[in-house]
């Protein structure tokens, strides 16, 4: 019986892996088409090098499509790139594992990282309302805490991704029944962002995405980053509509090209006429210092994508952290290779 179970698990695992790589490589191919329209066709010799590198370094040609995309963007092949599907299938399970999912558990993670001046107000976990000290609240007490100081609050469900699962409430629109139907989540303060970010979009809070890593000695390093902001009609940043501008991780300056959701580039933002190239993220060094401090609390989550913002009072606010498949394709394509010194390719099966 146990052997049959193992066979069954193997079949399911193979099927899941096949679908994962099929979907990943379809995304890579779609981005490649956009890149080639803007930068020209990928050189056939470079494509051959990518395929050989995928086989020799990662053990399978299924990792080649992301290398094609990176190379087409850079107009050359660069040794040390990590294909996004290799990162998801091999790196994340081994170096983040289940601990990476802590980022989806606000009621737990903020205790661990000891974030200063947290946005969290209360939690809804397993049908209980809790304050940050885990004291159980009745519905009247919850309502009182939420709206005694704040006109507007945010409720974010656990496992929310790509800007989905985020809801805004004021005293009049707040409904306990709705929260219970949404399930586990966190109530957070509504952020009033620094005026720098309102130039890009006033209707939603922008996010600074910084990816940091923990090496084999537990040393924390920041690897890459970008500014992400929504469109005029967005109440919050959504993957489907967000625009990204790469950040020079050394000095916090915005780079020349912004990226639309379809991965095409523009030097002119669609909703305004501001000139963004070379502008500096305010308090950028403080952002990096805060991220490093928090990551040192969880060095066993080896690669983390941090979404932070600077508020109107010059305070660094953590919006969320991503330790599951936080995605490295944007970093690798635009700046990469970003993780060459970490030797992740040696994790291959």
DRENDO-1510 file (C-alpha; in Angstrom, 1 decimal, always signed):
<recs>
REC; n; res; u; v; w
REC; 1; UNK; +0.0; +0.0; +0.0 .
REC; 2; UNK; +2.8; +2.4; +0.9 .
REC; 3; UNK; +4.5; +1.8; -2.5 .
REC; 4; UNK; +1.2; +2.7; -4.3 .
REC; 5; UNK; +0.9; +5.9; -2.3 .
REC; 6; UNK; +4.5; +6.8; -3.2 .
REC; 7; UNK; +3.7; +6.1; -6.9 .
REC; 8; UNK; +0.6; +8.2; -6.6 .
REC; 9; UNK; +2.5; +11.1; -5.0 .
REC; 10; UNK; +5.1; +10.9; -7.8 .
REC; 11; UNK; +2.5; +11.1; -10.5 .
REC; 12; UNK; +0.8; +14.1; -8.9 .
REC; 13; UNK; +4.1; +15.7; -8.2 .
REC; 14; UNK; +5.2; +15.3; -11.9 .
REC; 15; UNK; +1.9; +16.6; -13.1 .
REC; 16; UNK; +2.1; +19.7; -10.8 .
REC; 17; UNK; +5.7; +20.3; -11.9 .
REC; 18; UNK; +4.7; +20.0; -15.6 .
REC; 19; UNK; +1.9; +22.5; -15.3 .
REC; 20; UNK; +4.1; +24.9; -13.3 .
REC; 21; UNK; +6.8; +25.0; -15.9 .
REC; 22; UNK; +4.4; +25.2; -18.7 .
REC; 23; UNK; +2.7; +28.3; -17.2 .
REC; 24; UNK; +6.1; +29.8; -16.3 .
REC; 25; UNK; +7.6; +29.4; -19.7 .
REC; 26; UNK; +4.4; +30.7; -21.4 .
REC; 27; UNK; +4.9; +33.9; -19.4 .
REC; 28; UNK; +8.6; +34.0; -20.4 .
REC; 29; UNK; +7.7; +33.6; -24.0 .
REC; 30; UNK; +5.1; +36.3; -23.9 .
REC; 31; UNK; +7.5; +38.8; -22.3 .
REC; 32; UNK; +10.1; +37.8; -24.9 .
REC; 33; UNK; +7.8; +38.8; -27.7 .
REC; 34; UNK; +7.4; +42.2; -26.1 .
REC; 35; UNK; +11.1; +42.6; -25.5 .
REC; 36; UNK; +12.0; +41.6; -29.1 .
REC; 37; UNK; +9.5; +44.2; -30.5 .
REC; 38; UNK; +11.4; +46.9; -28.6 .
REC; 39; UNK; +15.0; +45.6; -28.7 .
REC; 40; UNK; +15.1; +43.3; -31.7 .
REC; 41; UNK; +15.2; +39.5; -32.2 .
REC; 42; UNK; +17.3; +37.3; -29.9 .
REC; 43; UNK; +20.5; +36.3; -31.6 .
REC; 44; UNK; +20.4; +32.6; -32.5 .
REC; 45; UNK; +23.9; +32.1; -31.1 .
REC; 46; UNK; +22.9; +33.6; -27.8 .
REC; 47; UNK; +19.8; +31.4; -27.8 .
REC; 48; UNK; +22.0; +28.4; -28.2 .
REC; 49; UNK; +24.2; +29.5; -25.3 .
REC; 50; UNK; +21.1; +29.9; -23.1 .
REC; 51; UNK; +19.9; +26.4; -23.9 .
REC; 52; UNK; +23.3; +24.9; -23.2 .
REC; 53; UNK; +23.6; +26.9; -20.0 .
REC; 54; UNK; +20.2; +25.7; -18.8 .
REC; 55; UNK; +21.2; +22.1; -19.4 .
REC; 56; UNK; +24.7; +22.3; -17.9 .
REC; 57; UNK; +24.0; +24.6; -15.0 .
REC; 58; UNK; +20.4; +23.8; -14.0 .
REC; 59; UNK; +20.0; +20.3; -15.5 .
REC; 60; UNK; +17.1; +20.8; -17.9 .
REC; 61; UNK; +16.2; +22.9; -21.0 .
REC; 62; UNK; +12.9; +23.8; -19.3 .
REC; 63; UNK; +14.9; +26.6; -17.6 .
REC; 64; UNK; +16.0; +28.1; -21.0 .
REC; 65; UNK; +13.0; +30.3; -21.8 .
REC; 66; UNK; +13.6; +32.7; -19.0 .
REC; 67; UNK; +17.3; +32.9; -20.0 .
REC; 68; UNK; +16.1; +33.8; -23.6 .
REC; 69; UNK; +14.0; +36.6; -22.2 .
REC; 70; UNK; +16.8; +38.0; -20.0 .
REC; 71; UNK; +19.3; +37.8; -22.8 .
REC; 72; UNK; +17.0; +39.5; -25.3 .
REC; 73; UNK; +16.5; +42.4; -22.9 .
REC; 74; UNK; +20.3; +42.7; -22.2 .
REC; 75; UNK; +21.2; +42.0; -25.8 .
REC; 76; UNK; +23.7; +39.5; -24.5 .
REC; 77; UNK; +24.0; +36.4; -22.3 .
REC; 78; UNK; +25.2; +36.9; -18.7 .
REC; 79; UNK; +26.4; +34.0; -16.7 .
REC; 80; UNK; +24.8; +33.8; -13.2 .
REC; 81; UNK; +21.2; +34.5; -14.1 .
REC; 82; UNK; +18.6; +32.5; -12.2 .
REC; 83; UNK; +15.6; +31.5; -14.3 .
REC; 84; UNK; +12.4; +32.4; -12.4 .
REC; 85; UNK; +11.0; +28.8; -12.7 .
REC; 86; UNK; +14.3; +27.4; -11.2 .
REC; 87; UNK; +13.9; +29.9; -8.3 .
REC; 88; UNK; +10.3; +28.8; -7.7 .
REC; 89; UNK; +10.9; +25.1; -8.0 .
REC; 90; UNK; +14.3; +24.6; -6.5 .
REC; 91; UNK; +15.4; +27.7; -4.5 .
REC; 92; UNK; +12.2; +28.7; -2.7 .
REC; 93; UNK; +11.4; +25.2; -1.3 .
REC; 94; UNK; +15.0; +24.7; -0.1 .
REC; 95; UNK; +15.9; +28.1; +1.2 .
REC; 96; UNK; +12.5; +29.5; +2.3 .
REC; 97; UNK; +10.3; +26.5; +2.6 .
REC; 98; UNK; +7.2; +26.7; +4.9 .
REC; 99; UNK; +8.9; +29.4; +6.9 .
REC; 100; UNK; +8.5; +31.7; +3.9 .
REC; 101; UNK; +4.8; +31.5; +4.3 .
REC; 102; UNK; +5.1; +33.4; +7.7 .
REC; 103; UNK; +4.8; +36.6; +5.7 .
REC; 104; UNK; +1.2; +35.7; +5.0 .
REC; 105; UNK; +0.5; +35.5; +8.8 .
REC; 106; UNK; +0.4; +39.0; +10.0 .
REC; 107; UNK; -0.6; +38.0; +13.5 .
REC; 108; UNK; +2.6; +36.0; +13.8 .
REC; 109; UNK; +5.2; +37.7; +11.7 .
REC; 110; UNK; +5.1; +41.1; +13.4 .
REC; 111; UNK; +5.9; +39.5; +16.7 .
REC; 112; UNK; +8.9; +37.9; +15.1 .
REC; 113; UNK; +10.4; +40.8; +13.1 .
REC; 114; UNK; +9.7; +43.3; +15.8 .
REC; 115; UNK; +8.7; +45.9; +13.3 .
REC; 116; UNK; +8.8; +49.4; +14.7 .
REC; 117; UNK; +5.5; +51.4; +14.5 .
REC; 118; UNK; +3.6; +48.6; +12.9 .
REC; 119; UNK; +0.5; +49.4; +10.7 .
REC; 120; UNK; -1.4; +46.5; +12.4 .
REC; 121; UNK; -4.4; +47.4; +14.6 .
REC; 122; UNK; -6.2; +44.1; +15.1 .
REC; 123; UNK; -6.5; +40.6; +13.6 .
REC; 124; UNK; -9.2; +38.2; +12.6 .
REC; 125; UNK; -7.8; +34.6; +13.0 .
REC; 126; UNK; -9.7; +31.4; +13.2 .
REC; 127; UNK; -13.0; +33.2; +14.0 .
REC; 128; UNK; -11.5; +35.3; +16.7 .
REC; 129; UNK; -10.9; +39.0; +16.8 .
REC; 130; UNK; -7.6; +39.8; +18.5 .
REC; 131; UNK; -5.5; +42.9; +19.3 .
REC; 132; UNK; -1.7; +42.9; +18.8 .
REC; 133; UNK; -1.3; +41.4; +22.3 .
REC; 134; UNK; -3.6; +38.5; +21.3 .
REC; 135; UNK; -6.3; +39.5; +23.6 .
REC; 136; UNK; -9.7; +38.3; +22.3 .
REC; 137; UNK; -12.1; +41.1; +21.5 .
REC; 138; UNK; -15.9; +41.1; +21.2 .
REC; 139; UNK; -17.4; +42.8; +18.2 .
REC; 140; UNK; -18.2; +46.1; +20.0 .
REC; 141; UNK; -14.7; +46.4; +21.4 .
REC; 142; UNK; -13.2; +45.7; +17.9 .
REC; 143; UNK; -15.3; +48.4; +16.3 .
REC; 144; UNK; -14.3; +50.8; +19.1 .
REC; 145; UNK; -10.6; +50.1; +18.6 .
REC; 146; UNK; -10.7; +50.4; +14.9 .
REC; 147; UNK; -12.5; +53.7; +14.7 .
REC; 148; UNK; -11.6; +55.5; +17.9 .
REC; 149; UNK; -8.4; +56.9; +16.3 .
REC; 150; UNK; -8.8; +56.2; +12.6 .
REC; 151; UNK; -11.4; +57.4; +10.1 .
REC; 152; UNK; -10.5; +54.7; +7.6 .
REC; 153; UNK; -8.9; +51.3; +8.0 .
REC; 154; UNK; -7.7; +48.6; +5.6 .
REC; 155; UNK; -8.5; +44.9; +5.9 .
REC; 156; UNK; -6.1; +42.5; +4.1 .
REC; 157; UNK; -6.9; +38.8; +3.9 .
REC; 158; UNK; -4.2; +36.2; +4.5 .
REC; 159; UNK; -2.5; +34.9; +1.3 .
REC; 160; UNK; -3.6; +38.0; -0.6 .
REC; 161; UNK; -1.5; +38.3; -3.8 .
REC; 162; UNK; -1.2; +40.7; -6.8 .
REC; 163; UNK; -3.2; +43.4; -5.0 .
REC; 164; UNK; -6.3; +41.2; -4.5 .
REC; 165; UNK; -8.0; +40.6; -1.1 .
REC; 166; UNK; -7.6; +44.3; +0.1 .
REC; 167; UNK; -10.7; +46.2; +1.4 .
REC; 168; UNK; -11.2; +49.6; +2.8 .
REC; 169; UNK; -13.7; +50.5; +5.6 .
REC; 170; UNK; -14.9; +53.6; +7.4 .
REC; 171; UNK; -17.2; +53.7; +10.4 .
REC; 172; UNK; -20.3; +53.6; +8.3 .
REC; 173; UNK; -19.3; +51.0; +5.8 .
REC; 174; UNK; -17.7; +48.6; +8.3 .
REC; 175; UNK; -19.6; +45.3; +8.5 .
REC; 176; UNK; -18.7; +42.4; +10.8 .
REC; 177; UNK; -20.5; +39.8; +8.7 .
REC; 178; UNK; -18.5; +40.8; +5.6 .
REC; 179; UNK; -15.2; +40.4; +7.6 .
REC; 180; UNK; -16.2; +36.9; +8.8 .
REC; 181; UNK; -17.0; +35.9; +5.2 .
REC; 182; UNK; -13.6; +37.1; +4.0 .
REC; 183; UNK; -11.8; +35.0; +6.6 .
REC; 184; UNK; -8.5; +35.4; +8.3 .
REC; 185; UNK; -6.8; +38.7; +7.9 .
REC; 186; UNK; -5.3; +41.9; +9.4 .
REC; 187; UNK; -6.8; +45.3; +10.1 .
REC; 188; UNK; -4.2; +48.0; +9.3 .
REC; 189; UNK; -4.0; +51.8; +9.5 .
REC; 190; UNK; -4.6; +53.7; +6.3 .
REC; 191; UNK; -1.3; +55.1; +5.1 .
REC; 192; UNK; -0.9; +58.7; +4.0 .
REC; 193; UNK; +2.2; +58.6; +1.8 .
REC; 194; UNK; +5.1; +61.0; +1.4 .
REC; 195; UNK; +4.3; +63.8; -1.1 .
REC; 196; UNK; +7.1; +62.4; -3.4 .
REC; 197; UNK; +4.9; +59.3; -4.2 .
REC; 198; UNK; +1.7; +61.3; -4.6 .
REC; 199; UNK; +3.3; +62.8; -7.7 .
REC; 200; UNK; +3.0; +59.4; -9.3 .
REC; 201; UNK; -0.5; +58.6; -8.0 .
REC; 202; UNK; -2.6; +60.3; -5.4 .
REC; 203; UNK; -5.5; +57.7; -5.3 .
REC; 204; UNK; -3.4; +54.8; -4.0 .
REC; 205; UNK; -0.4; +54.2; -1.9 .
REC; 206; UNK; +2.7; +53.4; -3.9 .
REC; 207; UNK; +5.1; +50.6; -2.8 .
REC; 208; UNK; +8.8; +50.3; -2.8 .
REC; 209; UNK; +9.7; +46.7; -3.4 .
REC; 210; UNK; +13.2; +45.7; -2.1 .
REC; 211; UNK; +14.5; +42.1; -2.3 .
REC; 212; UNK; +17.0; +41.1; +0.3 .
REC; 213; UNK; +18.9; +37.8; +0.9 .
REC; 214; UNK; +20.5; +36.0; +3.7 .
REC; 215; UNK; +23.7; +34.1; +2.8 .
REC; 216; UNK; +25.1; +30.9; +4.3 .
REC; 217; UNK; +26.6; +33.0; +7.2 .
REC; 218; UNK; +23.4; +34.8; +7.9 .
REC; 219; UNK; +24.6; +38.1; +6.4 .
REC; 220; UNK; +21.8; +40.2; +5.0 .
REC; 221; UNK; +22.2; +42.0; +1.7 .
REC; 222; UNK; +19.8; +44.0; -0.5 .
REC; 223; UNK; +19.8; +42.9; -4.1 .
REC; 224; UNK; +17.4; +45.0; -6.2 .
REC; 225; UNK; +14.3; +47.2; -6.0 .
REC; 226; UNK; +11.7; +49.0; -7.9 .
REC; 227; UNK; +8.9; +51.6; -7.3 .
REC; 228; UNK; +5.4; +50.3; -8.0 .
REC; 229; UNK; +2.3; +52.5; -8.2 .
REC; 230; UNK; -1.2; +52.2; -9.5 .
REC; 231; UNK; -3.3; +54.1; -12.0 .
REC; 232; UNK; -5.7; +56.9; -11.4 .
REC; 233; UNK; -8.7; +54.6; -11.0 .
REC; 234; UNK; -6.9; +52.3; -8.5 .
REC; 235; UNK; -7.6; +52.4; -4.8 .
REC; 236; UNK; -4.4; +50.4; -4.2 .
REC; 237; UNK; -1.6; +48.9; -6.2 .
REC; 238; UNK; -2.7; +45.9; -8.3 .
REC; 239; UNK; -0.4; +43.7; -10.4 .
REC; 240; UNK; -2.8; +43.9; -13.4 .
REC; 241; UNK; -2.4; +47.7; -13.7 .
REC; 242; UNK; +0.7; +48.7; -11.7 .
REC; 243; UNK; +3.6; +50.5; -13.3 .
REC; 244; UNK; +7.1; +49.7; -12.2 .
REC; 245; UNK; +10.2; +51.9; -12.2 .
REC; 246; UNK; +13.6; +50.2; -11.4 .
REC; 247; UNK; +15.6; +51.8; -8.5 .
REC; 248; UNK; +19.3; +52.0; -8.4 .
REC; 249; UNK; +19.9; +50.0; -5.2 .
REC; 250; UNK; +23.1; +51.9; -4.5 .
REC; 251; UNK; +21.7; +55.4; -4.3 .
REC; 252; UNK; +17.9; +55.2; -4.5 .
REC; 253; UNK; +17.6; +57.0; -7.9 .
REC; 254; UNK; +14.9; +56.0; -10.3 .
REC; 255; UNK; +16.0; +54.7; -13.7 .
REC; 256; UNK; +15.0; +56.0; -17.1 .
REC; 257; UNK; +12.4; +53.5; -18.2 .
REC; 258; UNK; +9.1; +52.6; -16.5 .
REC; 259; UNK; +7.5; +49.2; -17.2 .
REC; 260; UNK; +3.8; +48.8; -18.0 .
REC; 261; UNK; +1.9; +45.6; -17.0 .
REC; 262; UNK; +2.6; +44.0; -20.4 .
REC; 263; UNK; +6.3; +44.6; -19.9 .
REC; 264; UNK; +6.6; +47.3; -22.5 .
REC; 265; UNK; +8.7; +50.3; -21.5 .
REC; 266; UNK; +7.9; +54.0; -21.5 .
REC; 267; UNK; +9.7; +57.2; -20.5 .
REC; 268; UNK; +6.4; +59.0; -20.3 .
REC; 269; UNK; +4.0; +58.0; -17.6 .
REC; 270; UNK; +0.4; +57.5; -18.9 .
REC; 271; UNK; -1.4; +59.4; -16.1 .
REC; 272; UNK; +0.9; +62.4; -15.7 .
REC; 273; UNK; +3.7; +64.4; -17.3 .
REC; 274; UNK; +6.3; +64.2; -14.5 .
REC; 275; UNK; +9.9; +63.6; -15.4 .
REC; 276; UNK; +10.9; +60.6; -13.1 .
REC; 277; UNK; +14.4; +59.6; -14.3 .
REC; 278; UNK; +17.0; +60.3; -11.8 .
REC; 279; UNK; +14.6; +61.3; -9.0 .
REC; 280; UNK; +15.6; +59.9; -5.6 .
REC; 281; UNK; +13.4; +57.9; -3.3 .
REC; 282; UNK; +13.2; +59.9; +0.0 .
REC; 283; UNK; +14.9; +58.3; +3.0 .
REC; 284; UNK; +16.1; +55.5; +0.9 .
REC; 285; UNK; +19.0; +54.6; +3.2 .
REC; 286; UNK; +16.5; +54.4; +6.1 .
REC; 287; UNK; +14.3; +52.1; +4.1 .
REC; 288; UNK; +17.3; +49.7; +3.4 .
REC; 289; UNK; +18.4; +49.9; +7.1 .
REC; 290; UNK; +14.9; +49.0; +8.3 .
REC; 291; UNK; +14.6; +46.1; +5.9 .
REC; 292; UNK; +18.0; +44.7; +6.9 .
REC; 293; UNK; +17.0; +45.0; +10.5 .
REC; 294; UNK; +13.8; +43.1; +10.0 .
REC; 295; UNK; +15.4; +40.4; +7.8 .
REC; 296; UNK; +18.0; +39.7; +10.5 .
REC; 297; UNK; +15.1; +38.6; +12.7 .
REC; 298; UNK; +14.2; +35.9; +10.1 .
REC; 299; UNK; +17.6; +34.9; +8.5 .
REC; 300; UNK; +16.1; +31.4; +7.9 .
REC; 301; UNK; +13.8; +32.9; +5.2 .
REC; 302; UNK; +16.7; +33.3; +2.8 .
REC; 303; UNK; +15.2; +35.6; +0.2 .
REC; 304; UNK; +12.4; +38.1; +0.9 .
REC; 305; UNK; +10.5; +40.7; -1.1 .
REC; 306; UNK; +9.7; +43.6; +1.1 .
REC; 307; UNK; +7.0; +46.2; +0.2 .
REC; 308; UNK; +7.6; +49.4; +2.2 .
REC; 309; UNK; +6.7; +53.0; +1.8 .
REC; 310; UNK; +7.6; +56.4; +3.4 .
REC; 311; UNK; +4.6; +58.1; +5.0 .
REC; 312; UNK; +3.9; +61.8; +5.3 .
REC; 313; UNK; +5.8; +62.0; +8.6 .
REC; 314; UNK; +9.0; +60.5; +7.1 .
REC; 315; UNK; +8.3; +57.1; +8.8 .
REC; 316; UNK; +9.2; +53.8; +7.0 .
REC; 317; UNK; +6.1; +51.6; +6.9 .
REC; 318; UNK; +6.1; +47.9; +6.1 .
REC; 319; UNK; +3.1; +47.1; +3.9 .
REC; 320; UNK; +3.9; +43.4; +3.5 .
REC; 321; UNK; +6.7; +40.9; +3.1 .
REC; 322; UNK; +6.8; +38.1; +0.6 .
REC; 323; UNK; +8.7; +34.9; +1.4 .
REC; 324; UNK; +6.9; +32.4; -0.8 .
REC; 325; UNK; +7.5; +32.6; -4.6 .
REC; 326; UNK; +8.2; +36.4; -4.3 .
REC; 327; UNK; +9.5; +36.4; -7.9 .
REC; 328; UNK; +12.8; +37.6; -9.2 .
REC; 329; UNK; +12.2; +37.8; -12.9 .
REC; 330; UNK; +11.9; +41.6; -13.0 .
REC; 331; UNK; +15.1; +42.0; -11.0 .
REC; 332; UNK; +17.0; +39.5; -13.1 .
REC; 333; UNK; +15.8; +40.9; -16.5 .
REC; 334; UNK; +16.4; +44.5; -15.7 .
REC; 335; UNK; +19.5; +44.5; -13.5 .
REC; 336; UNK; +20.7; +40.9; -13.3 .
REC; 337; UNK; +22.3; +38.7; -12.5 .
REC; 338; UNK; +21.5; +39.8; -8.9 .
REC; 339; UNK; +22.2; +36.6; -7.0 .
REC; 340; UNK; +25.3; +35.2; -8.6 .
REC; 341; UNK; +27.4; +35.1; -5.5 .
REC; 342; UNK; +24.8; +33.0; -3.6 .
REC; 343; UNK; +25.5; +29.9; -5.7 .
REC; 344; UNK; +21.8; +28.9; -5.9 .
REC; 345; UNK; +22.5; +26.8; -9.0 .
REC; 346; UNK; +24.2; +24.3; -6.8 .
REC; 347; UNK; +20.8; +23.5; -5.2 .
REC; 348; UNK; +19.7; +21.7; -8.3 .
REC; 349; UNK; +18.4; +18.2; -7.7 .
</recs>
